[in-house]
């Protein structure tokens, strides 16, 4: 199940027991699951988490699944949507598939069957192998020493140059004195919290990529983090492979921006009079 660890799924269902049980079962199978309990929250989260697939209940109060699907399909046409319903029919399944739904599954759906469909739906969207970008300088900030003690050595074995600290104040001092390309930052810390620290980091090092970690992510916190400059928001516990992948992606984005700036500088020199 190594491949599936990097699949990012948004699960949308208003039934708390079903949503929580299904999310837990998928996470145990290596899927990275975000959850929303109504359609509007799902659309807000789509703006910030960029899931590889959406699993969406049809029958929900307020904005029902059909309308949510239409909004997703219009704005993010490349994201496969899997519809779940306890009141399905062959005709409804036919109509929704014709509109662009990837698959239509009846509830209750066995988790392994749902996982199979998710893997099929995301096979062509699986993150490609990233080009080697050289050693990436990473600062991990978290008040849980056990987490840092386990994660940092594992990331170093994967080629990252990792430093750690257990408070936001120490992190700011470290960032002022050293250059980091990626900061991995816990949201909930005593004293200087993650979102406040994010603002300070972006003010001091605007080009630094910041990945937030949270044990209790919400649509509001994810949106706020993205608006303040975070490049990603991941849920704890996070696997080493998933975090390593996100750090590599952040490093590629950073190096691409640097290359574009350098190229623009050469273009200006070439266009200068008398050159």
C-alpha positions, 0 to 999 in steps of 0.5 A: 500500500506504499503508493496509496500513502500519497493519495489525498482524499476529501470525504464529505458526509453529514453523518458523523459516525459514518464519516469518522469511521470511514476516514479512520479505516481509509487512514489505516490503509494509507490514504490521507483523508480530510473530512467535511460535514456539509457541502459549503465546508467541502467547497471551502476546503477544495480551495486550499487542500487540493485533494486527488479525489472527493468522496461525496454523499448525495443526501445532505441537508442544505447543499446536497451532493449533486449540487456540490458535485456540479460546483466541484466539476465546474471549478476543478474538472480534473478531480474525480468525484465518487458519489455515495448514497443509500438511496441509489438507483440504476437510472440515477447512477447512469445520469450522474456518470454521464455528467462526469461522476467517476463512480457511483457507490451504494451505502453501506460500501465496504471500505476495501471497495471504496479504497479500490475505486479511489486508487483507480480514480487517482492512478493517472493523478499520482504524483510523479517522481520529482526531479532531484533538487539537491539537499533541502534545508528544513526546520521542523518546529513542534513542541512534541519532542517524541515527534521530532525525535522520530521524524527528523532522523527519518527525513535525514535518511531521505537526504534532507538537512533537518534541524529542529526546535520545540518553540516558536521563539527559538524558531524565530531566532534560528530563522533570523540567523540561518537560511531554511528553504522549508519550515515544517510547523505545528499549528498548536504550540504553547506561547507563540502558536503556529499561525502567528509564527507563520506570519512572522516567518513570511515577513522575515523570509517571504520566499520560504515555503511553510508546511503546517501540521495540525492534529485538528485541522478545520476548513477555517484554519486551512483557509487562514493558513493559505491566506497567510502564505502556507503552501500546505496543511497536513494532518497529524499523524503524518507518515514520513513518506507523505511529509517527505513528498510534500517537502520535495514538492515545496523545494521544487516550487522554490527552485522553480521560482528562483530559476524564473527570477534568474531568467528574468534578470538575464532577459533584462540584461539582454534587453538593456541598451548598448548590450 
